[in-house]
Amino acid sequence: MSRAINVAVAEQEVLNACRMHGAEVSAIETLASGGTRVVLTNSDGAATMKRVFGAKLLTGAVRRTPLRTWSL
């Protein structure tokens, strides 16, 4: 099971819900297409949050913000 989920919820709301349900966040980002992508530290946390967000889960392709890394 993937630890990453995409939801139609603002980033702060995702963080609050994860904290309330004891799901530890590994990474989080606001999606360019709207909503939030969150990666949980384990599959149990991901399964819990999938149940919590239910109908707010985004399915299919989403547009992410490109990550730029700079090397000097």
N, C-alpha and C positions, 0 to 999 in steps of 0.2 A: 504494500500500500504506500502511495506517495505521501510524503509529509507536507507537501505544498498544496495550498488551496487558494482559489480566487473567489472573492466575495464582493457583492454589491453593497459594501458598507465602508464608511470612512475609516481611515487608519486608526484614529484614536478610539473609535468604538470597537474595533477589532482588538486592540490592546486591552481595553477594559474588559471585554468579554473573555478573553484568554486568561486574564488575571483572575476573574471571578470563578472560572472553571478549572483553575490550576493547570492550564496548558502553557508550557514554556515556549516562547517564541525564539527561533533561531535567526530569522531574517524577515524583514517586512518592507514593502514598497508600495507606493501609490501607483496604480496602473494608469498609463496614458489614455486608455480607452474608458476609464472610469472604474472606480472600485479599488480594491486592495488585494495584493498578493501577499500571503503570509506562509512562512515555512516554520513548522513546529519542530521541536527537538526530537520527537519520537512519534511513531505511528498511532499510539494510544491517544495522544493529545490531538492529533489530526482527526482521528475518528470522532472524538468528543466534539470538536469544533464543527465538524461537518454536520453532526446532529443538531448542534446549537444554531447554526446559521441556516440550515434547512433550505427553504425556497430562495434564500439570498445567495446561494452558491452560483457562481458563473460557470457555465459549461462552454466548451468550444474554445476557439482561439481568442486570445486577448492581446491587446497591444501594450507592450511593456516599454518603459523608458530605457533607452540605451545606456549602458554603464560605460563610462569612459575611464580608462586608466592611463595615467600619464607616467612616462618614464623619463627620467632626467639624464 
